[in-house]
Amino acid sequence: MGDCRYLKFEKEVFDIVIIQGRLYHLPDLDKNLPILLDGVKRVLRKDGLVLIVEP
């Protein structure tokens, strides 16, 4: 199992990242959301998409 704040993938390997129901569970959202989004940006290809689904 992994931590969505620290994505263990190479740079620019995905066309899309889907986050479903994870942000709700982040401790201290103000602190951890920028960490998560920086990681998402790192693993997405140049024209990649992010889909976020939250309750």
N, CA, C and O atoms as a GROMACS GRO file, in nm:
protein
  220
    1MET      N    1   0.084  -0.116   0.000
    1MET     CA    2   0.000   0.000   0.000
    1MET      C    3   0.090   0.124   0.000
    1MET      O    4   0.201   0.121   0.053
    2GLY      N    5   0.041   0.232  -0.059
    2GLY     CA    6   0.122   0.353  -0.068
    2GLY      C    7   0.052   0.472  -0.007
    2GLY      O    8  -0.063   0.465   0.036
    3ASP      N    9   0.124   0.580  -0.003
    3ASP     CA   10   0.074   0.706   0.049
    3ASP      C   11   0.053   0.800  -0.070
    3ASP      O   12   0.148   0.827  -0.143
    4CYS      N   13  -0.068   0.848  -0.090
    4CYS     CA   14  -0.097   0.928  -0.208
    4CYS      C   15  -0.021   1.060  -0.210
    4CYS      O   16  -0.015   1.126  -0.313
    5ARG      N   17   0.036   1.099  -0.098
    5ARG     CA   18   0.117   1.222  -0.095
    5ARG      C   19   0.254   1.201  -0.155
    5ARG      O   20   0.318   1.297  -0.198
    6TYR      N   21   0.299   1.079  -0.159
    6TYR     CA   22   0.436   1.049  -0.206
    6TYR      C   23   0.429   0.941  -0.313
    6TYR      O   24   0.444   0.822  -0.285
    7LEU      N   25   0.406   0.984  -0.437
    7LEU     CA   26   0.390   0.891  -0.548
    7LEU      C   27   0.526   0.838  -0.592
    7LEU      O   28   0.616   0.916  -0.625
    8LYS      N   29   0.541   0.708  -0.591
    8LYS     CA   30   0.670   0.644  -0.623
    8LYS      C   31   0.673   0.600  -0.769
    8LYS      O   32   0.686   0.481  -0.799
    9PHE      N   33   0.661   0.698  -0.857
    9PHE     CA   34   0.666   0.673  -1.001
    9PHE      C   35   0.767   0.769  -1.063
    9PHE      O   36   0.800   0.872  -1.005
   10GLU      N   37   0.814   0.732  -1.180
   10GLU     CA   38   0.905   0.819  -1.254
   10GLU      C   39   0.831   0.946  -1.297
   10GLU      O   40   0.708   0.953  -1.286
   11LYS      N   41   0.904   1.044  -1.345
   11LYS     CA   42   0.846   1.168  -1.394
   11LYS      C   43   0.773   1.146  -1.526
   11LYS      O   44   0.818   1.068  -1.611
   12GLU      N   45   0.662   1.216  -1.542
   12GLU     CA   46   0.588   1.224  -1.667
   12GLU      C   47   0.557   1.087  -1.730
   12GLU      O   48   0.590   1.063  -1.847
   13VAL      N   49   0.495   0.999  -1.652
   13VAL     CA   50   0.464   0.865  -1.703
   13VAL      C   51   0.315   0.840  -1.727
   13VAL      O   52   0.278   0.739  -1.787
   14PHE      N   53   0.227   0.930  -1.679
   14PHE     CA   54   0.084   0.906  -1.690
   14PHE      C   55   0.015   1.014  -1.773
   14PHE      O   56   0.052   1.131  -1.770
   15ASP      N   57  -0.087   0.970  -1.848
   15ASP     CA   58  -0.172   1.063  -1.923
   15ASP      C   59  -0.284   1.116  -1.835
   15ASP      O   60  -0.335   1.226  -1.858
   16ILE      N   61  -0.323   1.040  -1.736
   16ILE     CA   62  -0.431   1.080  -1.645
   16ILE      C   63  -0.404   1.026  -1.505
   16ILE      O   64  -0.352   0.915  -1.489
   17VAL      N   65  -0.439   1.106  -1.406
   17VAL     CA   66  -0.435   1.062  -1.266
   17VAL      C   67  -0.576   1.081  -1.211
   17VAL      O   68  -0.635   1.189  -1.225
   18ILE      N   69  -0.630   0.978  -1.150
   18ILE     CA   70  -0.763   0.984  -1.091
   18ILE      C   71  -0.749   0.972  -0.939
   18ILE      O   72  -0.690   0.878  -0.888
   19ILE      N   73  -0.804   1.070  -0.870
   19ILE     CA   74  -0.805   1.069  -0.724
   19ILE      C   75  -0.952   1.057  -0.683
   19ILE      O   76  -1.031   1.148  -0.705
   20GLN      N   77  -0.986   0.944  -0.623
   20GLN     CA   78  -1.126   0.920  -0.586
   20GLN      C   79  -1.136   0.894  -0.437
   20GLN      O   80  -1.092   0.790  -0.388
   21GLY      N   81  -1.196   0.990  -0.366
   21GLY     CA   82  -1.222   0.971  -0.224
   21GLY      C   83  -1.100   0.969  -0.136
   21GLY      O   84  -1.105   0.912  -0.027
   22ARG      N   85  -0.990   1.028  -0.178
   22ARG     CA   86  -0.868   1.028  -0.098
   22ARG      C   87  -0.846   1.159  -0.024
   22ARG      O   88  -0.797   1.158   0.089
   23LEU      N   89  -0.881   1.269  -0.083
   23LEU     CA   90  -0.854   1.399  -0.020
   23LEU      C   91  -0.926   1.411   0.113
   23LEU      O   92  -0.875   1.474   0.207
   24TYR      N   93  -1.042   1.352   0.122
   24TYR     CA   94  -1.122   1.353   0.244
   24TYR      C   95  -1.045   1.293   0.362
   24TYR      O   96  -1.068   1.331   0.476
   25HIS      N   97  -0.956   1.200   0.334
   25HIS     CA   98  -0.884   1.128   0.439
   25HIS      C   99  -0.747   1.187   0.471
   25HIS      O  100  -0.679   1.138   0.561
   26LEU      N  101  -0.705   1.289   0.399
   26LEU     CA  102  -0.575   1.348   0.426
   26LEU      C  103  -0.575   1.420   0.561
   26LEU      O  104  -0.664   1.501   0.588
   27PRO      N  105  -0.477   1.391   0.645
   27PRO     CA  106  -0.466   1.471   0.768
   27PRO      C  107  -0.414   1.610   0.730
   27PRO      O  108  -0.328   1.622   0.642
   28ASP      N  109  -0.463   1.713   0.793
   28ASP     CA  110  -0.418   1.851   0.770
   28ASP      C  111  -0.416   1.883   0.620
   28ASP      O  112  -0.310   1.895   0.559
   29LEU      N  113  -0.533   1.897   0.563
   29LEU     CA  114  -0.550   1.918   0.420
   29LEU      C  115  -0.470   2.038   0.370
   29LEU      O  116  -0.409   2.031   0.263
   30ASP      N  117  -0.467   2.147   0.445
   30ASP     CA  118  -0.394   2.266   0.402
   30ASP      C  119  -0.245   2.238   0.382
   30ASP      O  120  -0.182   2.294   0.293
   31LYS      N  121  -0.190   2.152   0.465
   31LYS     CA  122  -0.047   2.118   0.456
   31LYS      C  123  -0.021   2.012   0.349
   31LYS      O  124   0.076   2.022   0.274
   32ASN      N  125  -0.106   1.911   0.342
   32ASN     CA  126  -0.079   1.794   0.258
   32ASN      C  127  -0.129   1.805   0.114
   32ASN      O  128  -0.076   1.737   0.026
   33LEU      N  129  -0.230   1.887   0.089
   33LEU     CA  130  -0.280   1.900  -0.047
   33LEU      C  131  -0.174   1.951  -0.145
   33LEU      O  132  -0.161   1.895  -0.254
   34PRO      N  133  -0.097   2.054  -0.110
   34PRO     CA  134   0.010   2.096  -0.202
   34PRO      C  135   0.114   1.988  -0.230
   34PRO      O  136   0.167   1.979  -0.341
   35ILE      N  137   0.145   1.906  -0.131
   35ILE     CA  138   0.240   1.795  -0.149
   35ILE      C  139   0.184   1.695  -0.249
   35ILE      O  140   0.253   1.652  -0.341
   36LEU      N  141   0.057   1.659  -0.231
   36LEU     CA  142  -0.008   1.564  -0.320
   36LEU      C  143  -0.013   1.618  -0.463
   36LEU      O  144   0.021   1.547  -0.558
   37LEU      N  145  -0.055   1.744  -0.479
   37LEU     CA  146  -0.068   1.801  -0.614
   37LEU      C  147   0.067   1.819  -0.682
   37LEU      O  148   0.075   1.805  -0.804
   38ASP      N  149   0.171   1.849  -0.608
   38ASP     CA  150   0.306   1.856  -0.667
   38ASP      C  151   0.347   1.719  -0.720
   38ASP      O  152   0.407   1.709  -0.827
   39GLY      N  153   0.314   1.613  -0.645
   39GLY     CA  154   0.346   1.478  -0.691
   39GLY      C  155   0.267   1.440  -0.815
   39GLY      O  156   0.321   1.378  -0.907
   40VAL      N  157   0.140   1.478  -0.818
   40VAL     CA  158   0.057   1.451  -0.935
   40VAL      C  159   0.115   1.523  -1.057
   40VAL      O  160   0.127   1.465  -1.165
   41LYS      N  161   0.149   1.648  -1.040
   41LYS     CA  162   0.207   1.726  -1.150
   41LYS      C  163   0.336   1.661  -1.202
   41LYS      O  164   0.362   1.660  -1.323
   42ARG      N  165   0.416   1.607  -1.111
   42ARG     CA  166   0.544   1.544  -1.148
   42ARG      C  167   0.524   1.419  -1.233
   42ARG      O  168   0.599   1.395  -1.327
   43VAL      N  169   0.422   1.338  -1.200
   43VAL     CA  170   0.405   1.212  -1.271
   43VAL      C  171   0.322   1.223  -1.399
   43VAL      O  172   0.320   1.131  -1.480
   44LEU      N  173   0.253   1.336  -1.417
   44LEU     CA  174   0.172   1.355  -1.538
   44LEU      C  175   0.257   1.399  -1.656
   44LEU      O  176   0.354   1.473  -1.640
   45ARG      N  177   0.220   1.352  -1.773
   45ARG     CA  178   0.282   1.400  -1.895
   45ARG      C  179   0.237   1.545  -1.919
   45ARG      O  180   0.145   1.593  -1.854
   46LYS      N  181   0.302   1.612  -2.012
   46LYS     CA  182   0.280   1.754  -2.037
   46LYS      C  183   0.132   1.791  -2.051
   46LYS      O  184   0.088   1.888  -1.989
   47ASP      N  185   0.056   1.718  -2.128
   47ASP     CA  186  -0.084   1.748  -2.150
   47ASP      C  187  -0.176   1.655  -2.073
   47ASP      O  188  -0.290   1.631  -2.114
   48GLY      N  189  -0.128   1.604  -1.960
   48GLY     CA  190  -0.206   1.508  -1.880
   48GLY      C  191  -0.324   1.573  -1.811
   48GLY      O  192  -0.334   1.696  -1.801
   49LEU      N  193  -0.414   1.489  -1.764
   49LEU     CA  194  -0.537   1.532  -1.696
   49LEU      C  195  -0.543   1.477  -1.555
   49LEU      O  196  -0.491   1.369  -1.527
   50VAL      N  197  -0.607   1.552  -1.468
   50VAL     CA  198  -0.633   1.507  -1.331
   50VAL      C  199  -0.784   1.505  -1.312
   50VAL      O  200  -0.853   1.603  -1.344
   51LEU      N  201  -0.836   1.394  -1.262
   51LEU     CA  202  -0.978   1.382  -1.232
   51LEU      C  203  -0.988   1.358  -1.081
   51LEU      O  204  -0.934   1.260  -1.029
   52ILE      N  205  -1.058   1.449  -1.012
   52ILE     CA  206  -1.074   1.438  -0.867
   52ILE      C  207  -1.222   1.420  -0.836
   52ILE      O  208  -1.305   1.503  -0.873
   53VAL      N  209  -1.255   1.311  -0.766
   53VAL     CA  210  -1.391   1.282  -0.726
   53VAL      C  211  -1.392   1.271  -0.574
   53VAL      O  212  -1.322   1.187  -0.517
   54GLU      N  213  -1.471   1.356  -0.510
   54GLU     CA  214  -1.477   1.356  -0.364
   54GLU      C  215  -1.623   1.349  -0.320
   54GLU      O  216  -1.713   1.392  -0.392
   55PRO      N  217  -1.645   1.296  -0.199
   55PRO     CA  218  -1.782   1.291  -0.148
   55PRO      C  219  -1.838   1.431  -0.123
   55PRO      O  220  -1.952   1.445  -0.080
   0.00000   0.00000   0.00000
